[in-house]
């Protein structure tokens, strides 16, 4: 049974690229969201096995969304995705419960390595 994933990013191109990598690794993308507010709602609706979460997004950023999702489900598995140079945010994300961190632009091998933990 394929692991179910929620892909969260405000850039449709990034969602498409990540979805492609996920599906090639045997995951099923069950929902996509373009901001943190949508991510929290879709998490409640879909109860995915895994979330990939961008940090910088409109309406609600990824770290706030991560904290909200962790309130709903303390066992939620969230991989944060972000551009280079956001190390302080990386630390905050890990402290807030993220299980891994992937830097954009996505390196297929690095993403696959992160996914192999599930």
N, C-alpha and C positions, 0 to 999 in steps of 0.2 A: 504494500500500500504506500503510495507516494506521500511524502510529507507535504502538508499544505502551507503555503506561504502568502503573506500579505506584503506587497512591495509598496513602499512609501517614498515618493520623491516628487518635488514640484516640477521637474523637467521630464516631459513625456519621453524624450530620447533616452534618458537614463533608466526610466522604468522599462522601456523596451529592451535595452541592452541587458539589464539585470534579469529580466524575465527569460530572455534567450539563454543566458548562462544557467539559470535555475533549472529550466526545462531540460537542457542538455545533461544536467546532473541528476535527473530523475525526480525533481520536485514539481509540485503542481501549484501554479500561482492562482489562488482562489479569489484574490481581490487586489485592487490597486487604490492608492490614495495620493492626493497631491498636496496635502498639508496635514499638520498634526491633529487638527480637529477631526478631519475625515478619517485619519488613521485610528483614532480612539473609537469612533463609531463603527468602523469596519471591523475592528478587533472584536468588539462586543458581538457583532452580528455573525462573524465567520469563525471565531475561536481558532485561528490558525496555529500550526505547530511552531511557526517561525515568522519573525517580522524582520524585513530589512528597512532601516529607517534613516532617511537623510537628516542632517542636523539643521541646515539653514533652509527654512521654508516660511512662507507667509502664514498669517493667522495664528498658528501655534508651531513653535520650533520642535525639532525632533527630541531634544532632551526633556522638554516639558511633556511631550506626548509619551515618551518612554516612562516617565514617572507616573503619568495617569494610567497607562496600561499596566504597570506594576501594581498599582492600587487595586485594579480590577482583578488581576491574576498575578500573584507574587511569583509564580513559576514561569511566566512568559519568557520566551527566548527571543531576544532582540539583538540583531547585528546592526551597529551604527555604520553609516556611510557618509563620508565627507571629503571635501577637497583638502589639499595639503595645507599645512600651516595652522591647524586648529587644535594643537596639542592640548591646550587647557580644556577645550571642550571634550576631547577624547577622555581625559582623566575624569571629568564630571560625568560623562556618559557611563564609564566603567563603574564609578562609585554609585551611580544611580541604578545599576543593575544590568547594563548591556553585557552580553557575553563575548562580543568580539567587535572589531573595528576594521572597516575596509576603506582604503583611500581611493578617491576618484582621481583621474579616470580609472575605471575598473580594469584590473589585470586579471584575466580569466583564470590563471593558475592560482592566484591569491584568493579569489572568490571561491574557487573549487576547494581549496585547502580549508577555508573557513567552513564551508558547507559540509565537508567530510566529518566534522565533529558531531554531526547529527545522524 
